[in-house]
Amino acid sequence: MESRILQYFELRRSDELRTEIRKSSNIICLRHMLLLSRSLLDSGNFLQALDYIILVEKQGYKMPDMYMIKGRCLYHLKEYETALESFRKAYRINPTVECNRCIERCLVRISLYAGVSVRYLDMSSQSLIKAEN
């Protein structure tokens, strides 16, 4: 099965790859899904990358990489509040500087869309601490 998944991945035959992943709960398959979704994200195919991440998520896995890829896809699709939720999930599992930066970017975007000028961000609590209209 792993060789078929690698073949589908290399040939970019996403429909066949998706079918194989759905049939298996094998962690190797899930890693390939993460690789594929990251590749799609990097090439700007945000909706398709999100589709693969959702398949991984439906398998019940909770991995920081999965949440970070999902958050980035959602961020690029301007779904900032949902992206923020994904970045926070990644942070809870594995707190990194990268997670903090992504959380900060979402908070800034959310505040800008709400018509608020952000003065300061509290990175320890990931919340706005001072803003003005």
C-alpha positions as CSV (number, residue, x, y, z in Angstrom):
1,M,0.0,0.0,0.0
2,E,2.8,2.4,0.8
3,S,4.3,2.1,-2.6
4,R,1.0,2.9,-4.2
5,I,0.7,6.0,-2.0
6,L,4.2,7.1,-3.0
7,Q,3.3,6.6,-6.6
8,Y,0.1,8.6,-6.4
9,F,1.9,11.3,-4.5
10,E,4.7,11.6,-7.1
11,L,2.3,11.6,-10.0
12,R,0.1,14.1,-8.2
13,R,-2.9,11.8,-8.7
14,S,-4.8,13.3,-5.8
15,D,-8.1,11.4,-6.2
16,E,-6.4,8.0,-6.0
17,L,-4.3,9.2,-3.1
18,R,-7.3,10.4,-1.2
19,T,-9.1,7.1,-1.8
20,E,-6.1,5.1,-0.4
21,I,-5.8,7.4,2.6
22,R,-9.5,7.0,3.4
23,K,-9.1,3.2,3.3
24,S,-6.2,3.2,5.7
25,S,-5.5,4.5,9.2
26,N,-1.8,3.8,8.6
27,I,0.3,6.5,10.1
28,I,2.6,6.3,7.1
29,C,-0.3,7.3,4.9
30,L,-1.1,10.2,7.1
31,R,2.5,11.5,6.9
32,H,2.2,11.4,3.1
33,M,-1.1,13.3,3.4
34,L,0.7,16.0,5.4
35,L,3.5,16.1,2.8
36,L,1.0,16.5,0.0
37,S,-1.0,19.2,1.9
38,R,2.2,21.1,2.6
39,S,3.2,20.9,-1.0
40,L,-0.2,22.1,-2.1
41,L,0.0,24.9,0.4
42,D,3.4,26.0,-0.9
43,S,2.1,26.0,-4.4
44,G,-0.9,28.2,-3.5
45,N,-3.6,25.5,-3.7
46,F,-5.1,26.4,-0.4
47,L,-8.5,24.7,-0.8
48,Q,-7.1,21.4,-2.0
49,A,-4.5,21.4,0.8
50,L,-7.2,22.1,3.3
51,D,-9.2,19.2,1.9
52,Y,-6.3,16.8,2.6
53,I,-5.7,18.2,6.1
54,I,-9.4,17.7,6.9
55,L,-9.1,14.1,5.9
56,V,-6.2,13.6,8.3
57,E,-8.1,15.4,11.0
58,K,-11.1,13.1,10.5
59,Q,-8.8,10.2,11.3
60,G,-8.6,11.5,14.8
61,Y,-5.0,12.7,14.8
62,K,-3.9,15.8,16.6
63,M,-0.5,16.9,15.3
64,P,0.9,20.4,15.5
65,D,2.0,20.2,11.8
66,M,-1.5,19.4,10.8
67,Y,-2.9,22.4,12.7
68,M,-0.2,24.7,11.3
69,I,-0.9,23.7,7.7
70,K,-4.7,24.0,8.3
71,G,-4.2,27.4,9.9
72,R,-2.0,28.7,7.0
73,C,-4.6,27.5,4.5
74,L,-7.3,29.3,6.3
75,Y,-5.2,32.4,6.8
76,H,-4.6,32.6,3.1
77,L,-8.3,32.1,2.5
78,K,-8.9,35.1,4.8
79,E,-10.7,32.9,7.4
80,Y,-8.7,34.5,10.2
81,E,-10.7,33.5,13.2
82,T,-10.7,29.8,12.2
83,A,-7.0,30.0,11.4
84,L,-6.4,31.5,14.8
85,E,-8.2,28.5,16.4
86,S,-5.9,26.1,14.4
87,F,-2.8,28.0,15.4
88,R,-3.8,27.9,19.0
89,K,-4.3,24.1,18.9
90,A,-0.8,23.7,17.4
91,Y,0.5,26.0,20.2
92,R,-1.1,23.9,22.9
93,I,0.5,20.7,21.6
94,N,3.9,22.3,20.8
95,P,4.5,25.9,21.8
96,T,6.9,27.5,19.3
97,V,7.9,30.9,18.2
98,E,6.3,30.1,14.8
99,C,3.0,29.4,16.4
100,N,3.2,32.7,18.3
101,R,3.9,34.6,15.1
102,C,1.0,33.1,13.3
103,I,-1.3,33.8,16.3
104,E,-0.1,37.4,16.3
105,R,-0.8,37.8,12.5
106,C,-4.3,36.5,12.9
107,L,-5.0,38.8,15.8
108,V,-3.8,41.7,13.8
109,R,-6.0,40.8,10.8
110,I,-9.0,40.2,13.0
111,S,-8.6,43.5,14.7
112,L,-8.1,45.4,11.4
113,Y,-11.2,43.8,10.0
114,A,-13.1,44.9,13.1
115,G,-11.9,48.5,12.5
116,V,-9.6,48.5,15.5
117,S,-6.0,49.9,15.4
118,V,-3.8,47.5,17.3
119,R,-1.3,49.1,19.6
120,Y,0.1,46.1,21.6
121,L,-0.3,42.4,21.5
122,D,0.3,40.2,24.6
123,M,2.0,37.2,23.2
124,S,1.8,35.2,26.4
125,S,-2.0,35.1,26.4
126,Q,-2.4,35.7,22.7
127,S,-5.0,38.4,23.2
128,L,-5.2,42.1,22.5
129,I,-4.3,44.1,25.6
130,K,-4.6,47.6,24.3
131,A,-6.4,48.9,21.2
132,E,-8.0,52.1,20.2
133,N,-10.7,52.9,17.7
